[in-house]
Amino acid sequence: MNIKKNQVFVELEVANWDNTDLSSSLIEICYSQKEYENDLIEVHQVVDLGKHKGKSKYLIIINITRDLDNLGDELDNPYIVKGP
């Protein structure tokens, strides 16, 4: 089994908590990091960076585990930018 592990840091800025569902935002952030069907994406930690100019800022730390021997289908993910 050939496993590749990676950690990604994503900044989340919330201007209005009345219009924001944190769990839905985390699910969307995780999905945005998934390139292959069998990728395992986990939220490692959510770090509160405090408020700046009235907006709450968070650092989302995501763990990505990929089995290079069993990738599954490549996803047509609009969030992933591929090279030329």
N, C-alpha and C positions, 0 to 999 in steps of 0.2 A: 504494500500500500504506500503510495507516494502522496503525502499530505503536505499542502502548503498553507501556512497560517500567516495572516496579515492583520494589522490593526489600522483602522482609519479613524480620523478625527473630523467631526462635522460640527460647525457652529450653528446653533439655532437661536434665532432672535424672535421674541414674542412681544408684539406691540399691544395686544389686547387679549387678555385671558378669557373674556366673555365669548370671543369668536375662535378660541383655540382649544383643541382636545389633544392633550399631550400624548396619550396612547396612540391615537391615529397618526400624529406627527412622527412618532418613533417608528411605527410600522412603515410609513412612507419612506422615511430615511433608510431603514433597513432594505426595503425593496430597491431603492435607488442604487444600492451597492451590489446587488446580485447580478452576476454576469451569466452564470450557468445554472441549469435546473437543480443540480444537486449541491449547490453552494449552501453552507450552513452559516447564517448570519445571526449574531447575537449582540444585544446591547450589553456592553461590559459595564459602563458607568455613565451617569448623567451628572455633570459637574455644574453647579450654579456659579456663574461668573459675576452675578450681581446685576444691577441696573445701570444703564447708560443712556442718557437723554430720554428717560421715561420708558425704555424698552428693557425687558428682562432678557439676559443673555445666558446661554447654556452651551457647554461643550459636551457633545455626545461622542463617547468612545465606543467603537464598534469592532468586534472580532469577526473575521471572515476565515472560515476553514474550507479549503477546497481539496477534494480528492482528485489529483491529477490523472489517476488511472480510471476514474469514473465520473467524468464531468457532467454527463447528461447533455441535453440539448442546449445550445447557446440561446439565450433569451434575447428577444428584440426589445432591449431596454432603452427607452428614449433618454434616460439619464446618463448612460455610458457613452462617452465620446471615444470613438475608435480612431486610430491613426489613419494617415492618408492612403 
